Amino acid sequence: MTTKTTPIKSTSTDAILPTETVFTLLSDNRRRYALYYLSQTVGAVSVDTVIDELAHYERPGETPTQTLLEELTLEFHHNHRRLLVDTGVVSYDADAGTLERTRTARALDPYLTLAFDDEREY
C-alpha cells in the first residue's frame, strides 16, 4: 500500500522536504534539539559545540559529565549527523569538524519552534 504525501515547502525558500522526512528528522528529541540549536545560529558550528549544547539541554544547570558527552558524541555521530546530511538539511565539513544548516532546513523552522515551545512547558 502506498501513501500519498504532500512535500513541505518553506515559504522563505524553495526548499522542499517530503512529509516523511520531516517527521523522521523531528522524531528524535536529541536530533530535534540539535536542529533547533542550529536554527538559532549563523554559519558553521563545531560538532563539539552542538554536543555541548545537547548536554546542557538535557541537564540544565549542570556541568556535563564526560560520560554524557561521550554518549552524545557517539549517538550523534552514528545516528544523527548522517541523517541530517543525507536529507540535505545540514552540511558537514569533516576537515573542520563543523555543521551548518542549509537552506533546505528552513522548511523545518515552524515545526522546530512549535516543538521547542511545547517541550519547554514540561
PDB file as gemmi writes it, atoms N, CA and C in Angstrom:
CRYST1    1.000    1.000    1.000  90.00  90.00  90.00 P 1                      
ATOM      1  N   MET A   1       0.842  -1.173   0.000  1.00  0.00           N  
ATOM      2  CA  MET A   1       0.000   0.000   0.000  1.00  0.00           C  
ATOM      3  C   MET A   1       0.888   1.238   0.000  1.00  0.00           C  
ATOM      4  N   THR A   2       0.598   2.166  -0.847  1.00  0.00           N  
ATOM      5  CA  THR A   2       1.369   3.404  -0.877  1.00  0.00           C  
ATOM      6  C   THR A   2       0.555   4.524  -0.260  1.00  0.00           C  
ATOM      7  N   THR A   3       1.259   5.449   0.317  1.00  0.00           N  
ATOM      8  CA  THR A   3       0.613   6.600   0.920  1.00  0.00           C  
ATOM      9  C   THR A   3       1.023   7.836   0.152  1.00  0.00           C  
ATOM     10  N   LYS A   4       0.045   8.588  -0.265  1.00  0.00           N  
ATOM     11  CA  LYS A   4       0.345   9.824  -0.984  1.00  0.00           C  
ATOM     12  C   LYS A   4       0.658  10.908   0.037  1.00  0.00           C  
ATOM     13  N   THR A   5       1.755  11.612  -0.178  1.00  0.00           N  
ATOM     14  CA  THR A   5       2.126  12.688   0.733  1.00  0.00           C  
ATOM     15  C   THR A   5       2.334  13.972  -0.046  1.00  0.00           C  
ATOM     16  N   THR A   6       2.224  15.048   0.666  1.00  0.00           N  
ATOM     17  CA  THR A   6       2.491  16.353   0.081  1.00  0.00           C  
ATOM     18  C   THR A   6       3.796  16.864   0.649  1.00  0.00           C  
ATOM     19  N   PRO A   7       4.749  17.204  -0.200  1.00  0.00           N  
ATOM     20  CA  PRO A   7       6.008  17.742   0.313  1.00  0.00           C  
ATOM     21  C   PRO A   7       5.773  19.043   1.071  1.00  0.00           C  
ATOM     22  N   ILE A   8       6.597  19.291   2.059  1.00  0.00           N  
ATOM     23  CA  ILE A   8       6.504  20.511   2.840  1.00  0.00           C  
ATOM     24  C   ILE A   8       7.465  21.521   2.240  1.00  0.00           C  
ATOM     25  N   LYS A   9       6.933  22.677   1.908  1.00  0.00           N  
ATOM     26  CA  LYS A   9       7.747  23.716   1.276  1.00  0.00           C  
ATOM     27  C   LYS A   9       7.809  24.924   2.196  1.00  0.00           C  
ATOM     28  N   SER A  10       8.991  25.402   2.413  1.00  0.00           N  
ATOM     29  CA  SER A  10       9.173  26.609   3.200  1.00  0.00           C  
ATOM     30  C   SER A  10       8.706  27.797   2.382  1.00  0.00           C  
ATOM     31  N   THR A  11       8.095  28.766   3.047  1.00  0.00           N  
ATOM     32  CA  THR A  11       7.659  29.957   2.331  1.00  0.00           C  
ATOM     33  C   THR A  11       8.814  30.905   2.068  1.00  0.00           C  
ATOM     34  N   SER A  12       9.893  30.783   2.840  1.00  0.00           N  
ATOM     35  CA  SER A  12      11.002  31.718   2.687  1.00  0.00           C  
ATOM     36  C   SER A  12      12.059  31.231   1.698  1.00  0.00           C  
ATOM     37  N   THR A  13      11.982  30.001   1.301  1.00  0.00           N  
ATOM     38  CA  THR A  13      12.946  29.470   0.338  1.00  0.00           C  
ATOM     39  C   THR A  13      12.208  28.533  -0.597  1.00  0.00           C  
ATOM     40  N   ASP A  14      12.919  27.969  -1.514  1.00  0.00           N  
ATOM     41  CA  ASP A  14      12.319  26.986  -2.396  1.00  0.00           C  
ATOM     42  C   ASP A  14      12.680  25.577  -1.950  1.00  0.00           C  
ATOM     43  N   ALA A  15      12.970  25.409  -0.670  1.00  0.00           N  
ATOM     44  CA  ALA A  15      13.338  24.104  -0.126  1.00  0.00           C  
ATOM     45  C   ALA A  15      12.098  23.236   0.039  1.00  0.00           C  
ATOM     46  N   ILE A  16      12.224  21.999  -0.365  1.00  0.00           N  
ATOM     47  CA  ILE A  16      11.115  21.061  -0.234  1.00  0.00           C  
ATOM     48  C   ILE A  16      11.611  19.819   0.490  1.00  0.00           C  
ATOM     49  N   LEU A  17      10.849  19.406   1.488  1.00  0.00           N  
ATOM     50  CA  LEU A  17      11.140  18.168   2.209  1.00  0.00           C  
ATOM     51  C   LEU A  17       9.893  17.304   2.203  1.00  0.00           C  
ATOM     52  N   PRO A  18      10.010  16.035   1.849  1.00  0.00           N  
ATOM     53  CA  PRO A  18       8.858  15.140   1.951  1.00  0.00           C  
ATOM     54  C   PRO A  18       8.371  15.058   3.400  1.00  0.00           C  
ATOM     55  N   THR A  19       7.079  14.908   3.565  1.00  0.00           N  
ATOM     56  CA  THR A  19       6.487  14.849   4.898  1.00  0.00           C  
ATOM     57  C   THR A  19       7.144  13.772   5.752  1.00  0.00           C  
ATOM     58  N   GLU A  20       7.412  12.601   5.173  1.00  0.00           N  
ATOM     59  CA  GLU A  20       8.041  11.518   5.930  1.00  0.00           C  
ATOM     60  C   GLU A  20       9.411  11.937   6.453  1.00  0.00           C  
ATOM     61  N   THR A  21      10.140  12.700   5.659  1.00  0.00           N  
ATOM     62  CA  THR A  21      11.462  13.169   6.069  1.00  0.00           C  
ATOM     63  C   THR A  21      11.345  14.130   7.237  1.00  0.00           C  
ATOM     64  N   VAL A  22      10.376  15.031   7.172  1.00  0.00           N  
ATOM     65  CA  VAL A  22      10.167  15.978   8.273  1.00  0.00           C  
ATOM     66  C   VAL A  22       9.896  15.224   9.562  1.00  0.00           C  
ATOM     67  N   PHE A  23       8.983  14.261   9.514  1.00  0.00           N  
ATOM     68  CA  PHE A  23       8.651  13.503  10.721  1.00  0.00           C  
ATOM     69  C   PHE A  23       9.837  12.685  11.217  1.00  0.00           C  
ATOM     70  N   THR A  24      10.592  12.119  10.306  1.00  0.00           N  
ATOM     71  CA  THR A  24      11.779  11.357  10.707  1.00  0.00           C  
ATOM     72  C   THR A  24      12.794  12.260  11.387  1.00  0.00           C  
ATOM     73  N   LEU A  25      13.058  13.408  10.791  1.00  0.00           N  
ATOM     74  CA  LEU A  25      14.038  14.329  11.366  1.00  0.00           C  
ATOM     75  C   LEU A  25      13.624  14.820  12.749  1.00  0.00           C  
ATOM     76  N   LEU A  26      12.330  15.025  12.947  1.00  0.00           N  
ATOM     77  CA  LEU A  26      11.855  15.578  14.213  1.00  0.00           C  
ATOM     78  C   LEU A  26      11.487  14.518  15.245  1.00  0.00           C  
ATOM     79  N   SER A  27      11.557  13.256  14.880  1.00  0.00           N  
ATOM     80  CA  SER A  27      11.082  12.194  15.772  1.00  0.00           C  
ATOM     81  C   SER A  27      11.982  11.931  16.973  1.00  0.00           C  
ATOM     82  N   ASP A  28      13.243  12.289  16.891  1.00  0.00           N  
ATOM     83  CA  ASP A  28      14.170  12.049  17.997  1.00  0.00           C  
ATOM     84  C   ASP A  28      14.436  13.369  18.718  1.00  0.00           C  
ATOM     85  N   ASN A  29      14.267  13.373  20.054  1.00  0.00           N  
ATOM     86  CA  ASN A  29      14.392  14.639  20.779  1.00  0.00           C  
ATOM     87  C   ASN A  29      15.795  15.232  20.704  1.00  0.00           C  
ATOM     88  N   ARG A  30      16.833  14.430  20.704  1.00  0.00           N  
ATOM     89  CA  ARG A  30      18.194  14.967  20.609  1.00  0.00           C  
ATOM     90  C   ARG A  30      18.452  15.565  19.226  1.00  0.00           C  
ATOM     91  N   ARG A  31      18.024  14.881  18.201  1.00  0.00           N  
ATOM     92  CA  ARG A  31      18.205  15.404  16.843  1.00  0.00           C  
ATOM     93  C   ARG A  31      17.362  16.672  16.659  1.00  0.00           C  
ATOM     94  N   ARG A  32      16.150  16.641  17.207  1.00  0.00           N  
ATOM     95  CA  ARG A  32      15.274  17.804  17.112  1.00  0.00           C  
ATOM     96  C   ARG A  32      15.904  19.019  17.797  1.00  0.00           C  
ATOM     97  N   TYR A  33      16.486  18.808  18.978  1.00  0.00           N  
ATOM     98  CA  TYR A  33      17.108  19.942  19.654  1.00  0.00           C  
ATOM     99  C   TYR A  33      18.352  20.418  18.904  1.00  0.00           C  
ATOM    100  N   ALA A  34      19.121  19.496  18.351  1.00  0.00           N  
ATOM    101  CA  ALA A  34      20.288  19.897  17.554  1.00  0.00           C  
ATOM    102  C   ALA A  34      19.840  20.754  16.372  1.00  0.00           C  
ATOM    103  N   LEU A  35      18.764  20.360  15.724  1.00  0.00           N  
ATOM    104  CA  LEU A  35      18.231  21.154  14.619  1.00  0.00           C  
ATOM    105  C   LEU A  35      17.763  22.518  15.104  1.00  0.00           C  
ATOM    106  N   TYR A  36      17.107  22.529  16.264  1.00  0.00           N  
ATOM    107  CA  TYR A  36      16.659  23.810  16.812  1.00  0.00           C  
ATOM    108  C   TYR A  36      17.860  24.702  17.121  1.00  0.00           C  
ATOM    109  N   TYR A  37      18.868  24.136  17.757  1.00  0.00           N  
ATOM    110  CA  TYR A  37      20.061  24.922  18.079  1.00  0.00           C  
ATOM    111  C   TYR A  37      20.695  25.485  16.803  1.00  0.00           C  
ATOM    112  N   LEU A  38      20.840  24.657  15.796  1.00  0.00           N  
ATOM    113  CA  LEU A  38      21.427  25.124  14.538  1.00  0.00           C  
ATOM    114  C   LEU A  38      20.566  26.205  13.879  1.00  0.00           C  
ATOM    115  N   SER A  39      19.253  26.142  14.106  1.00  0.00           N  
ATOM    116  CA  SER A  39      18.373  27.169  13.528  1.00  0.00           C  
ATOM    117  C   SER A  39      18.575  28.523  14.202  1.00  0.00           C  
ATOM    118  N   GLN A  40      19.169  28.520  15.380  1.00  0.00           N  
ATOM    119  CA  GLN A  40      19.402  29.761  16.121  1.00  0.00           C  
ATOM    120  C   GLN A  40      20.802  30.321  15.903  1.00  0.00           C  
ATOM    121  N   THR A  41      21.602  29.668  15.084  1.00  0.00           N  
ATOM    122  CA  THR A  41      22.971  30.102  14.841  1.00  0.00           C  
ATOM    123  C   THR A  41      23.129  30.566  13.392  1.00  0.00           C  
ATOM    124  N   VAL A  42      24.189  31.294  13.159  1.00  0.00           N  
ATOM    125  CA  VAL A  42      24.512  31.733  11.803  1.00  0.00           C  
ATOM    126  C   VAL A  42      25.869  31.154  11.456  1.00  0.00           C  
ATOM    127  N   GLY A  43      25.942  30.473  10.324  1.00  0.00           N  
ATOM    128  CA  GLY A  43      27.211  29.915   9.886  1.00  0.00           C  
ATOM    129  C   GLY A  43      27.496  28.554  10.488  1.00  0.00           C  
ATOM    130  N   ALA A  44      28.708  28.111  10.264  1.00  0.00           N  
ATOM    131  CA  ALA A  44      29.132  26.781  10.710  1.00  0.00           C  
ATOM    132  C   ALA A  44      29.376  26.768  12.216  1.00  0.00           C  
ATOM    133  N   VAL A  45      29.062  25.627  12.825  1.00  0.00           N  
ATOM    134  CA  VAL A  45      29.238  25.418  14.259  1.00  0.00           C  
ATOM    135  C   VAL A  45      29.985  24.103  14.437  1.00  0.00           C  
ATOM    136  N   SER A  46      30.911  24.061  15.369  1.00  0.00           N  
ATOM    137  CA  SER A  46      31.646  22.816  15.584  1.00  0.00           C  
ATOM    138  C   SER A  46      30.709  21.742  16.139  1.00  0.00           C  
ATOM    139  N   VAL A  47      30.984  20.506  15.772  1.00  0.00           N  
ATOM    140  CA  VAL A  47      30.207  19.385  16.294  1.00  0.00           C  
ATOM    141  C   VAL A  47      30.309  19.361  17.816  1.00  0.00           C  
ATOM    142  N   ASP A  48      31.478  19.661  18.353  1.00  0.00           N  
ATOM    143  CA  ASP A  48      31.657  19.688  19.810  1.00  0.00           C  
ATOM    144  C   ASP A  48      30.727  20.696  20.475  1.00  0.00           C  
ATOM    145  N   THR A  49      30.519  21.836  19.838  1.00  0.00           N  
ATOM    146  CA  THR A  49      29.608  22.843  20.387  1.00  0.00           C  
ATOM    147  C   THR A  49      28.179  22.327  20.393  1.00  0.00           C  
ATOM    148  N   VAL A  50      27.775  21.658  19.320  1.00  0.00           N  
ATOM    149  CA  VAL A  50      26.431  21.087  19.254  1.00  0.00           C  
ATOM    150  C   VAL A  50      26.261  20.042  20.351  1.00  0.00           C  
ATOM    151  N   ILE A  51      27.254  19.191  20.540  1.00  0.00           N  
ATOM    152  CA  ILE A  51      27.199  18.163  21.587  1.00  0.00           C  
ATOM    153  C   ILE A  51      27.084  18.816  22.960  1.00  0.00           C  
ATOM    154  N   ASP A  52      27.868  19.852  23.194  1.00  0.00           N  
ATOM    155  CA  ASP A  52      27.820  20.564  24.471  1.00  0.00           C  
ATOM    156  C   ASP A  52      26.438  21.177  24.702  1.00  0.00           C  
ATOM    157  N   GLU A  53      25.850  21.751  23.666  1.00  0.00           N  
ATOM    158  CA  GLU A  53      24.501  22.315  23.780  1.00  0.00           C  
ATOM    159  C   GLU A  53      23.475  21.229  24.087  1.00  0.00           C  
ATOM    160  N   LEU A  54      23.614  20.072  23.445  1.00  0.00           N  
ATOM    161  CA  LEU A  54      22.711  18.956  23.740  1.00  0.00           C  
ATOM    162  C   LEU A  54      22.810  18.544  25.202  1.00  0.00           C  
ATOM    163  N   ALA A  55      24.026  18.483  25.718  1.00  0.00           N  
ATOM    164  CA  ALA A  55      24.236  18.097  27.122  1.00  0.00           C  
ATOM    165  C   ALA A  55      23.583  19.104  28.062  1.00  0.00           C  
ATOM    166  N   HIS A  56      23.732  20.383  27.776  1.00  0.00           N  
ATOM    167  CA  HIS A  56      23.120  21.409  28.624  1.00  0.00           C  
ATOM    168  C   HIS A  56      21.600  21.421  28.495  1.00  0.00           C  
ATOM    169  N   TYR A  57      21.098  21.077  27.327  1.00  0.00           N  
ATOM    170  CA  TYR A  57      19.658  20.983  27.130  1.00  0.00           C  
ATOM    171  C   TYR A  57      19.077  19.841  27.964  1.00  0.00           C  
ATOM    172  N   GLU A  58      19.770  18.711  27.976  1.00  0.00           N  
ATOM    173  CA  GLU A  58      19.275  17.555  28.717  1.00  0.00           C  
ATOM    174  C   GLU A  58      19.396  17.719  30.223  1.00  0.00           C  
ATOM    175  N   ARG A  59      20.431  18.406  30.645  1.00  0.00           N  
ATOM    176  CA  ARG A  59      20.659  18.583  32.083  1.00  0.00           C  
ATOM    177  C   ARG A  59      20.954  20.054  32.373  1.00  0.00           C  
ATOM    178  N   PRO A  60      19.907  20.889  32.300  1.00  0.00           N  
ATOM    179  CA  PRO A  60      20.125  22.321  32.507  1.00  0.00           C  
ATOM    180  C   PRO A  60      20.685  22.609  33.902  1.00  0.00           C  
ATOM    181  N   GLY A  61      21.614  23.537  33.945  1.00  0.00           N  
ATOM    182  CA  GLY A  61      22.192  23.945  35.219  1.00  0.00           C  
ATOM    183  C   GLY A  61      23.271  23.029  35.751  1.00  0.00           C  
ATOM    184  N   GLU A  62      23.558  21.946  35.049  1.00  0.00           N  
ATOM    185  CA  GLU A  62      24.589  21.007  35.490  1.00  0.00           C  
ATOM    186  C   GLU A  62      25.789  21.065  34.550  1.00  0.00           C  
ATOM    187  N   THR A  63      26.937  20.739  35.094  1.00  0.00           N  
ATOM    188  CA  THR A  63      28.123  20.582  34.260  1.00  0.00           C  
ATOM    189  C   THR A  63      28.058  19.195  33.633  1.00  0.00           C  
ATOM    190  N   PRO A  64      28.119  19.105  32.302  1.00  0.00           N  
ATOM    191  CA  PRO A  64      28.021  17.792  31.655  1.00  0.00           C  
ATOM    192  C   PRO A  64      29.170  16.875  32.074  1.00  0.00           C  
ATOM    193  N   THR A  65      28.833  15.629  32.356  1.00  0.00           N  
ATOM    194  CA  THR A  65      29.860  14.647  32.696  1.00  0.00           C  
ATOM    195  C   THR A  65      30.537  14.165  31.419  1.00  0.00           C  
ATOM    196  N   GLN A  66      31.729  13.656  31.566  1.00  0.00           N  
ATOM    197  CA  GLN A  66      32.447  13.109  30.411  1.00  0.00           C  
ATOM    198  C   GLN A  66      31.673  11.938  29.811  1.00  0.00           C  
ATOM    199  N   THR A  67      31.026  11.154  30.665  1.00  0.00           N  
ATOM    200  CA  THR A  67      30.238  10.016  30.190  1.00  0.00           C  
ATOM    201  C   THR A  67      29.091  10.481  29.300  1.00  0.00           C  
ATOM    202  N   LEU A  68      28.378  11.518  29.734  1.00  0.00           N  
ATOM    203  CA  LEU A  68      27.276  12.041  28.932  1.00  0.00           C  
ATOM    204  C   LEU A  68      27.789  12.594  27.607  1.00  0.00           C  
ATOM    205  N   LEU A  69      28.872  13.344  27.645  1.00  0.00           N  
ATOM    206  CA  LEU A  69      29.428  13.913  26.417  1.00  0.00           C  
ATOM    207  C   LEU A  69      29.857  12.824  25.440  1.00  0.00           C  
ATOM    208  N   GLU A  70      30.450  11.755  25.954  1.00  0.00           N  
ATOM    209  CA  GLU A  70      30.849  10.643  25.089  1.00  0.00           C  
ATOM    210  C   GLU A  70      29.633   9.948  24.494  1.00  0.00           C  
ATOM    211  N   GLU A  71      28.599   9.748  25.314  1.00  0.00           N  
ATOM    212  CA  GLU A  71      27.366   9.117  24.833  1.00  0.00           C  
ATOM    213  C   GLU A  71      26.736   9.962  23.722  1.00  0.00           C  
ATOM    214  N   LEU A  72      26.640  11.256  23.958  1.00  0.00           N  
ATOM    215  CA  LEU A  72      26.056  12.145  22.960  1.00  0.00           C  
ATOM    216  C   LEU A  72      26.888  12.187  21.681  1.00  0.00           C  
ATOM    217  N   THR A  73      28.201  12.201  21.831  1.00  0.00           N  
ATOM    218  CA  THR A  73      29.089  12.231  20.666  1.00  0.00           C  
ATOM    219  C   THR A  73      28.907  10.983  19.815  1.00  0.00           C  
ATOM    220  N   LEU A  74      28.908   9.822  20.457  1.00  0.00           N  
ATOM    221  CA  LEU A  74      28.726   8.568  19.714  1.00  0.00           C  
ATOM    222  C   LEU A  74      27.364   8.514  19.039  1.00  0.00           C  
ATOM    223  N   GLU A  75      26.326   8.861  19.794  1.00  0.00           N  
ATOM    224  CA  GLU A  75      24.984   8.816  19.228  1.00  0.00           C  
ATOM    225  C   GLU A  75      24.843   9.804  18.071  1.00  0.00           C  
ATOM    226  N   PHE A  76      25.359  11.000  18.251  1.00  0.00           N  
ATOM    227  CA  PHE A  76      25.243  12.000  17.193  1.00  0.00           C  
ATOM    228  C   PHE A  76      25.989  11.546  15.944  1.00  0.00           C  
ATOM    229  N   HIS A  77      27.183  11.038  16.142  1.00  0.00           N  
ATOM    230  CA  HIS A  77      27.998  10.585  15.011  1.00  0.00           C  
ATOM    231  C   HIS A  77      27.331   9.428  14.267  1.00  0.00           C  
ATOM    232  N   HIS A  78      26.827   8.454  14.999  1.00  0.00           N  
ATOM    233  CA  HIS A  78      26.299   7.239  14.368  1.00  0.00           C  
ATOM    234  C   HIS A  78      24.837   7.344  13.949  1.00  0.00           C  
ATOM    235  N   ASN A  79      24.046   8.160  14.632  1.00  0.00           N  
ATOM    236  CA  ASN A  79      22.610   8.176  14.365  1.00  0.00           C  
ATOM    237  C   ASN A  79      22.085   9.454  13.726  1.00  0.00           C  
ATOM    238  N   HIS A  80      22.654  10.575  14.074  1.00  0.00           N  
ATOM    239  CA  HIS A  80      22.025  11.828  13.675  1.00  0.00           C  
ATOM    240  C   HIS A  80      22.745  12.575  12.552  1.00  0.00           C  
ATOM    241  N   ARG A  81      24.046  12.715  12.654  1.00  0.00           N  
ATOM    242  CA  ARG A  81      24.776  13.505  11.664  1.00  0.00           C  
ATOM    243  C   ARG A  81      24.542  12.997  10.248  1.00  0.00           C  
ATOM    244  N   ARG A  82      24.649  11.723  10.070  1.00  0.00           N  
ATOM    245  CA  ARG A  82      24.478  11.146   8.726  1.00  0.00           C  
ATOM    246  C   ARG A  82      23.080  11.438   8.177  1.00  0.00           C  
ATOM    247  N   LEU A  83      22.052  11.269   9.006  1.00  0.00           N  
ATOM    248  CA  LEU A  83      20.688  11.539   8.553  1.00  0.00           C  
ATOM    249  C   LEU A  83      20.513  13.016   8.206  1.00  0.00           C  
ATOM    250  N   LEU A  84      21.049  13.890   9.037  1.00  0.00           N  
ATOM    251  CA  LEU A  84      20.944  15.328   8.769  1.00  0.00           C  
ATOM    252  C   LEU A  84      21.615  15.695   7.445  1.00  0.00           C  
ATOM    253  N   VAL A  85      22.761  15.103   7.192  1.00  0.00           N  
ATOM    254  CA  VAL A  85      23.490  15.374   5.946  1.00  0.00           C  
ATOM    255  C   VAL A  85      22.779  14.720   4.761  1.00  0.00           C  
ATOM    256  N   ASP A  86      22.387  13.455   4.918  1.00  0.00           N  
ATOM    257  CA  ASP A  86      21.749  12.731   3.816  1.00  0.00           C  
ATOM    258  C   ASP A  86      20.430  13.359   3.375  1.00  0.00           C  
ATOM    259  N   THR A  87      19.708  13.980   4.303  1.00  0.00           N  
ATOM    260  CA  THR A  87      18.437  14.621   3.948  1.00  0.00           C  
ATOM    261  C   THR A  87      18.637  16.037   3.422  1.00  0.00           C  
ATOM    262  N   GLY A  88      19.868  16.524   3.480  1.00  0.00           N  
ATOM    263  CA  GLY A  88      20.178  17.830   2.914  1.00  0.00           C  
ATOM    264  C   GLY A  88      19.876  19.020   3.797  1.00  0.00           C  
ATOM    265  N   VAL A  89      19.588  18.796   5.077  1.00  0.00           N  
ATOM    266  CA  VAL A  89      19.278  19.930   5.958  1.00  0.00           C  
ATOM    267  C   VAL A  89      20.515  20.491   6.649  1.00  0.00           C  
ATOM    268  N   VAL A  90      21.597  19.719   6.634  1.00  0.00           N  
ATOM    269  CA  VAL A  90      22.848  20.146   7.261  1.00  0.00           C  
ATOM    270  C   VAL A  90      24.000  19.739   6.351  1.00  0.00           C  
ATOM    271  N   SER A  91      24.999  20.592   6.272  1.00  0.00           N  
ATOM    272  CA  SER A  91      26.238  20.206   5.596  1.00  0.00           C  
ATOM    273  C   SER A  91      27.287  19.969   6.674  1.00  0.00           C  
ATOM    274  N   TYR A  92      28.187  19.042   6.397  1.00  0.00           N  
ATOM    275  CA  TYR A  92      29.219  18.670   7.365  1.00  0.00           C  
ATOM    276  C   TYR A  92      30.578  18.817   6.711  1.00  0.00           C  
ATOM    277  N   ASP A  93      31.456  19.550   7.370  1.00  0.00           N  
ATOM    278  CA  ASP A  93      32.838  19.704   6.916  1.00  0.00           C  
ATOM    279  C   ASP A  93      33.701  18.836   7.826  1.00  0.00           C  
ATOM    280  N   ALA A  94      34.098  17.675   7.330  1.00  0.00           N  
ATOM    281  CA  ALA A  94      34.867  16.724   8.141  1.00  0.00           C  
ATOM    282  C   ALA A  94      36.220  17.289   8.544  1.00  0.00           C  
ATOM    283  N   ASP A  95      36.853  18.040   7.663  1.00  0.00           N  
ATOM    284  CA  ASP A  95      38.167  18.606   7.986  1.00  0.00           C  
ATOM    285  C   ASP A  95      38.082  19.605   9.137  1.00  0.00           C  
ATOM    286  N   ALA A  96      37.055  20.439   9.117  1.00  0.00           N  
ATOM    287  CA  ALA A  96      36.896  21.454  10.161  1.00  0.00           C  
ATOM    288  C   ALA A  96      36.101  20.933  11.354  1.00  0.00           C  
ATOM    289  N   GLY A  97      35.381  19.813  11.165  1.00  0.00           N  
ATOM    290  CA  GLY A  97      34.544  19.280  12.237  1.00  0.00           C  
ATOM    291  C   GLY A  97      33.352  20.173  12.532  1.00  0.00           C  
ATOM    292  N   THR A  98      32.768  20.760  11.458  1.00  0.00           N  
ATOM    293  CA  THR A  98      31.663  21.696  11.649  1.00  0.00           C  
ATOM    294  C   THR A  98      30.405  21.268  10.908  1.00  0.00           C  
ATOM    295  N   LEU A  99      29.293  21.753  11.422  1.00  0.00           N  
ATOM    296  CA  LEU A  99      27.981  21.559  10.824  1.00  0.00           C  
ATOM    297  C   LEU A  99      27.420  22.923  10.460  1.00  0.00           C  
ATOM    298  N   GLU A 100      26.649  22.950   9.384  1.00  0.00           N  
ATOM    299  CA  GLU A 100      25.988  24.200   9.019  1.00  0.00           C  
ATOM    300  C   GLU A 100      24.643  23.884   8.395  1.00  0.00           C  
ATOM    301  N   ARG A 101      23.640  24.597   8.827  1.00  0.00           N  
ATOM    302  CA  ARG A 101      22.308  24.438   8.241  1.00  0.00           C  
ATOM    303  C   ARG A 101      22.321  24.841   6.781  1.00  0.00           C  
ATOM    304  N   THR A 102      21.517  24.158   6.006  1.00  0.00           N  
ATOM    305  CA  THR A 102      21.351  24.530   4.607  1.00  0.00           C  
ATOM    306  C   THR A 102      20.019  25.263   4.451  1.00  0.00           C  
ATOM    307  N   ARG A 103      19.796  25.798   3.278  1.00  0.00           N  
ATOM    308  CA  ARG A 103      18.515  26.467   3.012  1.00  0.00           C  
ATOM    309  C   ARG A 103      17.349  25.497   3.168  1.00  0.00           C  
ATOM    310  N   THR A 104      17.579  24.252   2.841  1.00  0.00           N  
ATOM    311  CA  THR A 104      16.527  23.239   2.953  1.00  0.00           C  
ATOM    312  C   THR A 104      15.999  23.133   4.377  1.00  0.00           C  
ATOM    313  N   ALA A 105      16.854  23.328   5.358  1.00  0.00           N  
ATOM    314  CA  ALA A 105      16.457  23.201   6.764  1.00  0.00           C  
ATOM    315  C   ALA A 105      15.419  24.233   7.176  1.00  0.00           C  
ATOM    316  N   ARG A 106      15.314  25.319   6.447  1.00  0.00           N  
ATOM    317  CA  ARG A 106      14.324  26.348   6.792  1.00  0.00           C  
ATOM    318  C   ARG A 106      12.896  25.810   6.748  1.00  0.00           C  
ATOM    319  N   ALA A 107      12.676  24.763   5.966  1.00  0.00           N  
ATOM    320  CA  ALA A 107      11.347  24.156   5.906  1.00  0.00           C  
ATOM    321  C   ALA A 107      10.942  23.563   7.252  1.00  0.00           C  
ATOM    322  N   LEU A 108      11.912  23.293   8.115  1.00  0.00           N  
ATOM    323  CA  LEU A 108      11.637  22.714   9.431  1.00  0.00           C  
ATOM    324  C   LEU A 108      11.339  23.766  10.497  1.00  0.00           C  
ATOM    325  N   ASP A 109      11.664  25.014  10.244  1.00  0.00           N  
ATOM    326  CA  ASP A 109      11.598  26.050  11.278  1.00  0.00           C  
ATOM    327  C   ASP A 109      10.261  26.158  12.007  1.00  0.00           C  
ATOM    328  N   PRO A 110       9.120  26.177  11.323  1.00  0.00           N  
ATOM    329  CA  PRO A 110       7.861  26.295  12.069  1.00  0.00           C  
ATOM    330  C   PRO A 110       7.633  25.123  13.022  1.00  0.00           C  
ATOM    331  N   TYR A 111       8.025  23.941  12.593  1.00  0.00           N  
ATOM    332  CA  TYR A 111       7.839  22.746  13.413  1.00  0.00           C  
ATOM    333  C   TYR A 111       8.808  22.730  14.594  1.00  0.00           C  
ATOM    334  N   LEU A 112      10.022  23.178  14.360  1.00  0.00           N  
ATOM    335  CA  LEU A 112      11.010  23.246  15.440  1.00  0.00           C  
ATOM    336  C   LEU A 112      10.570  24.223  16.514  1.00  0.00           C  
ATOM    337  N   THR A 113      10.058  25.359  16.104  1.00  0.00           N  
ATOM    338  CA  THR A 113       9.595  26.357  17.072  1.00  0.00           C  
ATOM    339  C   THR A 113       8.442  25.810  17.895  1.00  0.00           C  
ATOM    340  N   LEU A 114       7.476  25.197  17.249  1.00  0.00           N  
ATOM    341  CA  LEU A 114       6.344  24.609  17.972  1.00  0.00           C  
ATOM    342  C   LEU A 114       6.801  23.530  18.940  1.00  0.00           C  
ATOM    343  N   ALA A 115       7.659  22.648  18.474  1.00  0.00           N  
ATOM    344  CA  ALA A 115       8.132  21.548  19.323  1.00  0.00           C  
ATOM    345  C   ALA A 115       8.935  22.079  20.499  1.00  0.00           C  
ATOM    346  N   PHE A 116       9.819  23.036  20.252  1.00  0.00           N  
ATOM    347  CA  PHE A 116      10.657  23.570  21.323  1.00  0.00           C  
ATOM    348  C   PHE A 116       9.808  24.298  22.357  1.00  0.00           C  
ATOM    349  N   ASP A 117       8.846  25.108  21.918  1.00  0.00           N  
ATOM    350  CA  ASP A 117       7.969  25.806  22.859  1.00  0.00           C  
ATOM    351  C   ASP A 117       7.162  24.817  23.685  1.00  0.00           C  
ATOM    352  N   ASP A 118       6.674  23.764  23.043  1.00  0.00           N  
ATOM    353  CA  ASP A 118       5.894  22.742  23.743  1.00  0.00           C  
ATOM    354  C   ASP A 118       6.749  21.991  24.758  1.00  0.00           C  
ATOM    355  N   GLU A 119       7.967  21.630  24.390  1.00  0.00           N  
ATOM    356  CA  GLU A 119       8.839  20.869  25.282  1.00  0.00           C  
ATOM    357  C   GLU A 119       9.297  21.696  26.476  1.00  0.00           C  
ATOM    358  N   ARG A 120       9.445  22.999  26.311  1.00  0.00           N  
ATOM    359  CA  ARG A 120       9.868  23.848  27.428  1.00  0.00           C  
ATOM    360  C   ARG A 120       8.799  23.938  28.498  1.00  0.00           C  
ATOM    361  N   GLU A 121       7.539  23.681  28.140  1.00  0.00           N  
ATOM    362  CA  GLU A 121       6.454  23.741  29.114  1.00  0.00           C  
ATOM    363  C   GLU A 121       6.512  22.585  30.101  1.00  0.00           C  
ATOM    364  N   TYR A 122       7.188  21.504  29.747  1.00  0.00           N  
ATOM    365  CA  TYR A 122       7.215  20.322  30.612  1.00  0.00           C  
ATOM    366  C   TYR A 122       8.467  20.240  31.358  1.00  0.00           C  
TER     367      TYR A 122                                                      
END                                                                             
